[in-house]
Each structure stands twice: as C-alpha cells, then as structure tokens.
Amino acid sequence: MSVRRTPSSEINGRKCSNVEDPFSTDRLDEFKSSDIITFFVGRNAKVSECYVARDLLRYWDNSDLSMRNWVQRISRVSIDRSGHGGQPGNRKYFKLPLSDSWVTENVVRAARSGRLVVNLISERKNELIGNRRGTFGVSELHGQSPGVTIWGLEEPITPKERREENRRVSQATMELAEEKEPSREATGRLHPSGRRRRGGPAYSQIAGAEIMRLSRFEQVSAGRFYSVALREDGTLVSWGADWEGQVSNTPRDSDFKQVSAGEFNFIALRSDGTLVSWGSNEYGQVFNTPEGSGFKQASAGGRQSIALRNDGTLVSWGDDQEDQIFDTPRGSDFKQVSAGDTHSAALREDGTLISWGFDESGQVSDTPRDSGFKQVSAGGYHSVALNEDGSLESWGNDELGQVSDTPRGPGFKQVSAGGYHSVALNEDGSLESWGDDEFGQVSDTPRGSGFKQVSAGGVHSVALREDGTLVSWGIDEDNQISDTP
C-alpha cells in the first residue's frame, strides 16, 4: 500500500518555515507526516519550524550540546552580563537549531512522548546559560552572553504521554543493545540461554553481555511507595507508585552518580556536583532544591531533603514544621547525612553524630554521644548507626522492635533504616532485617550472600547484588516489588 506524502507547507496541518530537515538535509515531503515534529515558537506564531523527530532527538541526546541556567556562585556577589560570578544550575536547556531557540527539558520530554505539534511560550527572558563544566562564552558549546529567552510547553505533558515516553525510552535502550550485536554468522555462537530474538537470529554471547551491562546497577534507594536505582552508565530507573511523577518524571540523563528516594520525592546528584529533584513539591522539596555545583551527597526524607557540600557543610530544604530546616547544624566537618521522616541525622569527620527535627520518640535527644561511627541512617521515627567495629546502634521509636531487636555483635558493613524496620548488610554479603514485619519486610529478607548494598523503604526493602542485579521484598501494593528491574 502506498503512503501519501504530505507537502512540507502542510506538515501536520501547519505551515513550516523550512523545506528540508536541518540534520539530514532531506526534503520534509519525503517523510510521512507522523515522522515530523513541528514547533511554534511563541503563542501567536503562524509559521512553525519542522524537524524529522528521530534526527532532532538524536541531536538532543548529545549532552555536550545542552546548556544549564546560570546561578550565583556566592549569594552576595551578583552575576554580570558576561557570566562572571556565576556557575551552572540544575535546569537544563536544549537548542532548536533553526531559530536558535532554547527550550526546557519538558519540551524534550513532549517530543520523546510522540507529540507532533508543540506550542511554545516564553518562560524566562534574558537568562544567562552556560555548559555543565562551568565555562562561559558566546558559543553553543560555551554559553550565551548576553541572556536568551527560554521557551517552555504551552500545554503540559499528559499522563498518557508520560507512559509513552517511558515505553519509547525502554525500547531505544534495547535497540541500542541490538545494534551492537554481531551477527550469528560472525560469532558462530549462541547466547548460553538459547533464547532467540523475535523474527531474528539468536543472541550472541557478546550481545547478551552488552544487554547485561546496560541493565547493571551500582546503587539503589527505597522510598515510601517506590524505589530508584542508578545504573553503571549513570542513568536512573524508578518504579512503584507514580502519583506525582516520582516514576514518570525520572530524569533521562546519563550523568548521575548518587540517588535517594524519600517519602514523596526523589533527589539525584550529577557527576558535576549539581542536584536535581522530582516528585511532590508540596513543601518545596523540588523547586527549592539548591542550585549550583559543589555537592557530594544528598538524601531525601519525609518532606525535607538535605545535601552535603564538598566543603563539609550542610543545606536542607522543604518542610520546616519540626525545625528540620531551621535547626540544620552549622559547621564544615560533616562527611555523611541522612534524612528521615521528620528528622535528620549527620555524621561528622570525628565519628560523632548529630540529629535534629522531630523528637517525639527520642530520635533526636537519644542520639548516641560516642564517637567511632562510620555511617548513619534516619528512618521513620528511629535511626540506626554503624560503628567502626561493625556493630550497630539504634535509637528512637521502638514500637515494633526496630530498636530493641537490633542485631548484636560486629560483622556489619552497611545499614539502612526504613519506616518501622531496618536492614543491614553483613561483611559476608548476607542481609539481616528487624522491626515491622506486617508485609514480610523481615521474614521475606533474601537468604544467602552476594549482596553489596541495601536500602529500607516505607514498608519494603531493596538490595543490590554483587552482579549488579536487584531484589525487592515487602508490600507490593504499588508494584514496588513486582516491577523491580
């Protein structure tokens, strides 16, 4: 059956300013209308700029070509028009080459979801932008001076488009693996499992290894109803409840090095030391995320988040009803931090601990005064810390044995406090859980060794094996177990 070609002047029923795709230089009328995406830059724009969607998305996949908003490096020092006094923030912008317009991440997400007509409205004017490495100039790779107009979506992304974007991204990941697969004839070997692709030859051993590499994880974090994991390639994957975009709004970038799941929001740390948050913003957990670089660890809690800077100082944001923000300790001697439900805890360089926030169950006032600790984790209304000798110490609410049932003796190397339960990793790679077991958080803990990291969530837990795979257990009401990658 022949496909009717659409004249370039009538792509998607809209008039285009260009006749050719700027990337392939092919005429637009050589493509199906469903292959073309059109952008109207401005609310009253009559003529659109048109692209072959596939080519534009490939262009945007080059992280070196994206820009960042430019923010103050020092609060008292303003940024001049050439960018001096600033540094890259955590908002990313992408270029529409035909008009040299810069658009937000939401515009890219709309394109990935399959939207064919994108109406843009001005979000910010005279914005200074630069690259993620902190350099600034007057080119596409080094920044823009003076400022530019940033364009965003006129119509928000719909839940259906979010699901379609997730499907397309997953499909693209598998296609990447298949592109790198040598032919059966070239290798003469089958994948050990003997599985075959639909409509194609068997997987080779090399292809199987490539697919495994793409899916290997190096860190995981469990939140209240969801979890998020960091892959070896710096990408993120989330699963579980998606009430406020905790899953569908997960960033698609590949430059992350640490991630944390909270009660209603997530926070991730990029390799350049900047932060990005998503999920619920009811208490400013997302919009008030600090801009700029210089961070080395972050933790999302109940309604507040906290981050540790390279200089050893702390910054908190979000809900302050229990002084979780106001009482954040001063000083520059901190090395690790953890946000709980309504309290937080931090570890100093000298091995001492400090807690602040809600104290109804002694989760603040009963914090151990000793030194010699090397890790701390704040949970629902309790906390647990790991000593240098491998022993554990818990304090706070003990309603379900989350304090009194803490395992005795040394031999542990990592610990995590959840809602009303905790889980610890032994030196031999085995796991041990205690506290609330209503949904199998304790009794369903995986047996055996081979684990290297674990995280306790609201009423579930997730662990990372040495081979880079994940296992979850506990409540599965929102598919936080069954959808584990």
N, C-alpha and C positions, 0 to 999 in steps of 0.2 A: 504494500500500500504506500503510495507517495505521500510525503509530508508537505503540507502547504507552508511555504516560506513567507515570512512577514516582512514587508518593506521596512527599511530602517527608520523611516519617518513615522511609522505607526507601531513601533515595538510596544507590546503590552498596552496598546491603545493610547500611547503617549508619544509625543514628538521628541526625538533625540537631537542633540546638538552635534553629535558625531556620526559619521557613516561607518567608521572602522573601529574595531576593538583595539584599544591602545597597546595591548600586550602582544597579541598575535598578528596585528595589522590585517586580519581578515575582515571582510565586509560583514556587518551585522546581519544583513539579509541572507547570509549563507547559513545562519543558525536558526533553530526553532525558537519561537518566542519564549518558551519555557526555559531556554538556556540563558536568557538575557535578563539582567537586573538593571533597573533604571532608578536614578536618584534625582529628586527635585530639591535643589539647594535653595531654600527659602520658601516661606509659606505661600507666596503668591507667584512662584516661579511657573512659567508657561512651557519652558523647554527643559528637558532632562538631559543628563549625561548618562550614557549607556555603556555597559560592560558585559562581556561574557562572564557569568558569575564564577565559573570554575577558575578562570585566569585571575580575577580580582582576589579571590580567597587565597590562592597560592601566593600572590603578591603580599597580602597581609600576613601570611604565615612567617614571613621573614622578620624576626624580632628586632633585627638591627635597624629596620626602617620605621619602627614605631617610636613615638615621642612620649614624653612624660610632662605633666604640668610642672611648673617651676615654682618652688615654695621657698620661704625664708629659711636660711641656714641658722641664723641667730635671731631670736624674736625682736631684739631691739635694733637690728640693722635691716633697713629696707632694701629691696631689690631695685637696682637701677635698670634702665631700658635696655642695657646690653647684657643683662642677666647676672651681673656681679652681685654677690651677696645671697645668691640662691642655690638651690640644689634640686634634683629631681624628686617629685612627689610620687604618690601611688595611683594616680589616674593615668591611663594610657590612651593615646590618640593615634589614629591611623589616617593615611592620606588618600584622598580621591585624586588620582593623578591629573585628570583632565582639567579640573578647576583649581587644583592646588588647595582644596578644602581639607580641613582636618576634622575627623569625626570621632565620636566616642566608642567605647567597647560595645555598648548596646547596639549601635548601628552594625557592627561586625556580626554580633550575635543574630540580629534580624536577617542578615544576608545568609548566615550559616543555616538558619531555620528554613530557608527556601522562599522567603518573601521576595516577590518580583518587583514591586513598586515601593520605594522607600522615600517618604516625605521627611525632609529635614528642617528643623527650626534652630535658630541660634540659641545656644545655651550659655556661652561665655564670650565676651568680646575683649580684644586686646590682651589675650592670655599669652604669657611667655611660656614657651615649651622648649625642652632640651632632651638629650638622649639619656638612657639609663646609666651611662658611665659617668655622668656628671659633667661632661664637656658641653660647651655652648658656643654657638656661632651663628652663621647666616645660611646654612645649607640644610638639605633634607636630613643628612646624617648627623649634624651637629647642633641643630636647634634653629629657632626662628626669632629674629630680632628686627624690628620691634614686634609686638604681640600680634596674634592672629585670632580669627573668630573660630570657635569650636562649635560644631554642629551636632545636634542630637536627634533622637527619634521624636517625630510628632505624635505617632501612635505607639503606645507601649507594647512590649513583647507579650503575647498571649501565652497561657499555659500550654496550649496545643503546639505553638511554635517552639517553646522550650523543650518539649518532648521530642519534636522533630529534630531540633539541633543536637540533642544528646544522641539520637539514633544516627545521624549523619556523621558525627564525630567518631562514634564507635566503629562505624563502617569504614571510615577513612583510615583508622588505625589498623584494621585487619587488611585493608588493601595495601597499606604500606608494607606489611609483613609479606604479603603475597608477591609484591613487586620485587622483593629481594630474594625470592625463592628461585634457585636454579632449577632447570628442567630435570625431569626424571632421567632423560637420556644423558644429561651431563653428569649426573651423580651416580646413576646406576643403583641407587639405594632408596629404600622406602623409609618413612618415619617408623620408629620401633612399634608404635601403636597399630600400624597397618591401616590407619584411617585415610580416607580419600576425600579430596575436595569435591563438592557437588559439581558435576559436569566437567571435571578436570582430572589431571594426574594426581598421584599420591603425593603427600607432603614429603619433602626430603628431610634428612636429619638437620641440615643447616637451616632450612626454613622453620622447622619445629623449634630449634634453639632460638631463632630470631623472634618468633611469636612469644616464647617463654620470656625472652629478655624484655620485650615490650610490656609484659604483664608483671614483671618482678617488682616487689615493693621493698622500700627500705625504712619506712616509718608509718605508724598508724595511730589514730586517736579516736576514741569513742566519746560521743556526746550523749545527750539525753535520749533522743529517739533516732539517732543517725550516727554514722561514722564517716571518717575521711581518711584516705591513705595517700602517701607520697610514693610515686614510682621512682625507680633509679634514674629515669630520664628527666626528672624534675617536673613531671606532670602530676596532676591531682585527680582522684576519683572519689566521689561521695555516693552514699547510698542510705536508704531508710526513708523517714518522713520528709516530705518536701513542702510543708505548709507555707513557708515564707522564703522559698528559693534556696533553702540550705543545700539541696542537691542540684537543682537545675541551674542555679547561678554560680556553681563552682567555676573558678577561672580556668580558661583553656590554655594558659601559657605553659611554658616548659622551663621556667627559671626559678622554681621553688626549692627550698632546702629544709623547711620545717613547717608543720601544720598542727593546729589544735582545734578540737571540736568542743563547743560549750553547750549550754542548755538550749539556746535558741539561735546561736550564730557560730560561725567559724572564723578563724584568723590564720593567715599563712605568711611566712617570711620568705621573701625572694632572695636570690643569691647576691643581689646588690645591697642588701640590708634594709630594703623598704618593706612595708606591711600592706596587706590587703585583707579586708573583712567582707563577709557576705552573710545573708540570712536576715534575722529580725533586727530592726533598727529602733525598736520601741523605746529604748533608753539611750540611744545614741551609740550603740556598740559598733555600728558600721560607719556612719557618717563622721563620727568623732575620732576615727582611727588616726593616730598621729601620721603626719606627712613627713617626707624626708627619709634619708637613709640613716645608717649608724646603729641599727638594731641587730641583735644576735639570737634572741629567743623570745617567743610570745606564747601566751596562754589565755584561752577563752574560758570564762566561768559561767555562772548562772545568768547574770545580767550585766556583768562587767568583764572587761578584759585588761590584761596587764602585759607590758613588754619590758625587756631588759636591753639596755643600750650597751654598745661596746665599751663605754667608759664606766660601766658598773652601776649606773643609775637606773631608776625605775620610773615608768609612767603608766598610769591607769586611766581608764575612761569608761563611760557607761553609767549605770545606776549607782547613785551615791546615798541611798536611803539609810544604809547602815554604815556610812563613812568608809565604804570600800575604796573610794577615790580620795577623799579628803585626808584620810589617815595613811595613805601610801608613804612608807618611810623614805626619808631623805638619805643622802649619803651615796658614795660611789664604790662600795665594797661588796656588791652583790654578784653572785655567779649563776643563780638559777631561781626561777619563780614559778608559782602555780596558783591559778585562780580556781576557787571552789564555788559553791552555790551562792553564798552571800558573804564569803570571807576569802582572804588570800593569804598565802604564805611564801616566804622567800628564804633562800639560803645565802649566807654571807661567805666571803672568802676564808674566814677563820673557822668555818664549820659550824657556826651558830645559826639559830633560826629566829625568825620574827613573823608574827601573824597579826592581821588586823581585819576589821569589819565586824560582822555579826558575831556575838559571843554568848548566845543563849545556852549553849551546851558545853562551854569551856573550850571551843575550838580556837579561841584566841588566848584567853588567860591561862589555859593549861599547856600552852606550847612549852616543850622542854627547854630548860635553861642551859643545858650542857653544850659542849662543842663536840666535834668529831663526827658531824653528819656530812653526807655527800649527795643527798638527794631528798626532796620533799614533794609531797603531792597533797593538794587540798581537794576534798570531796564534797558531798552534800552538806553535812554538818559535822564532819570529822576530818582529820588529817592523818597522814602516816609519813614517817621519815625513815630513811635508810642510813644506818651508821657505817662508819669506815670499816668496822669489823664484820659487816654483812648481816648484822642483826636489825630488827625492825622495832619501831616505837610508834604507837598510835595514841591519839587523844581526841576528845570531843564527844559527840553523841555516841552512846553505846546501846541504843535501843534494841538492836538486832545482833549484838556481839561484834560489831565492826571494830571495837577497841579491845574488849576482853578476850576475844578469840584470835587476836593477832599471833601468828606463829612465833614460837620461841627459838632461840639459838641463832647462830650465824649461818652463812651459806647463801644469802640472797644478794642479788646484784642490781635489781631494779624493782620499783613498786609503784602502784597506781591506786588512788582512792576514787571510788565511784559514788553513786547516790547513797546507798546504805550498805555497800560491800566494798571490799578491796581485793586486789590480786597482786601477787608478787612473783618475780622470776628468780628461780634458783640458779646458782653457779653452774649446775649440771644441765641447764636448759629446760628444766621442768617447771610447771606452774603450780601455784597454791592460792586458793581463794578462801575467803571467810566473810561472815556477815550475813546479810539478807539473801535468802535462797528461794524466795517465792516463785521465781521463774527459772530456776536452775542456774542462777549466776554462780553458785558454789558447786553444787553436785554435778553439773554438766561440764565443769572445767576439763579441758582435754588432758588425757593422760600421756605419759611418755615424755621424752626430751626433744631437743631440736628446735626450741624456741629462742628468740633473741630479743624480743620486746613485747610488752603487753600494755593494754590500756583498759581501764574500767570506766563504763559509761553510767547512764542513769540506772537502768535495770538490765544491762547486758555488758559483755566484755568482748574484746577482740585482741588477737595475738598474732604476731609476725613470726613465721618460721625462718630458720637459717637459709632455706632455699628460696626465700622471697615470696612465699605464698601466705595467705591469711586464713584464719579460722575464727568464727564468732559463735557465741553462745549466750543464752538468756532469753528474754522476751523477744518475740518475732512479730509483734502486732503490726509494725510498720515496715516489715521486711528487712529490718536491720541485721537479721541473721541470714535469711534465705537469699538476699541479694548481694551477699559478700562476694567481691570479685574473685 
